[in-house]
Amino acid sequence: MLEYLDLGNNQISDAFPSWLGTLPELNILILCSNALSGMIGDPESNFVFPKLRIIDLSHNRFNGTLPSGYFERWNTMRSVDVRNSSVNYMLEYLYMAINVVYVPRYYAYSMTITNKGIQMEYPKIIRTLVAIDLSSNRFDGEIPESIGNLKELHLLNFSNNILVDRIPLAIAKLTNLEALDLSQNKLAGRIPWEFSTQLNFLDVLNFSHNHLTGPIPQGQQFNTFESSSFNGNLGLCGKPLLKACDNSGALLPPSSTSEDSGLLVGLQWKVVLLGYGSGFLIGVVIGHFVFTGKRDWFAKIFSKSHGRRQRR
């Protein structure tokens, strides 16, 4: 039964071959770097790709939303069962006829896939590896919450598409994740803080060149990532970026000079107001005495002149 199919790096121009989902033992499907195009619609039945655990559709021309219908049906990616396997790596068994005696032979499957941002060749494929690479296509819309059901995922790459809206909190359920690449999209909003507490095996992260905002989660694996993982998001703040966050998570002014000038202006106004207040108080007191003195003087002058007129 067919377990491994690699048709990558060809010039295949067609739609997604959904009929391959009927292959009951297919573990690995590699269709990268072709001219496949169109939307990947929902599967026609619930029993599709029942044992699929590695799929690479990168560098094609697929469009439309991500295939959430398939995410909901890739059951092997939810739970990998290797208890009944006698080997740790995928092997192909052959029987060669030597002098009318059949001698068993085997060879290991191999593949090349992007792992942790690098094109890596696997001379052997361990049976527990679970990976999805849909990068460098034209997928749009949101990342579906159903991706959080694929809890055995080690590698997830949705980079270089046109994905929008927030990064779903459901990704925090992927506790076996070692590499997550969502770069070169149009994702917005905050990075869920739960990523820093639940994705404990995350070794490579790339959220660069999106529209993300707010503070970068801190702690555990997130303390190991460099600024290149978050570059190109003008609204992000906090380590490892140079932009600091205030207590509410908003961006502080990028320059201390502007802070000093603002403080100076504030102090100048305080001085002016204090001076105005004290000057007003002194003026009222002096004015009171001056006006009181003038009032007595005026009364005396008026009474004298009034008395002279009466004598006449």
Buried (B, 14 or more C-beta within 10 A) or exposed (E): EEBBBBBBEEEBEEEBEBEBBEBEEBBBBBBBBBEBBEEBBEBEEEEBBBBBBBBBBBBBEBBBBBBBBBBBBBBBBBEBEEEEEEEEBBBEEEEEEEEEEEEEEEEEBBBBBBBBBEEEEBEBBEBBBBBBBBBBBBBBBBBBBBBBBBBBBBBBBBBBBEBBEBBBBBBBBBEBBBBBBBBBBEBBBBBBBEBBBBBEEBBBBBBBBBBBBBBBBEEBBBEEBEEEBBBBBEBBBBBBBEBEBEEEEEBBEEEEEEEEEEEEEEEEEEEEEEEEEEEEEEEEEEEEEEEEEEEEEEEEEEEEEEEEEEEE
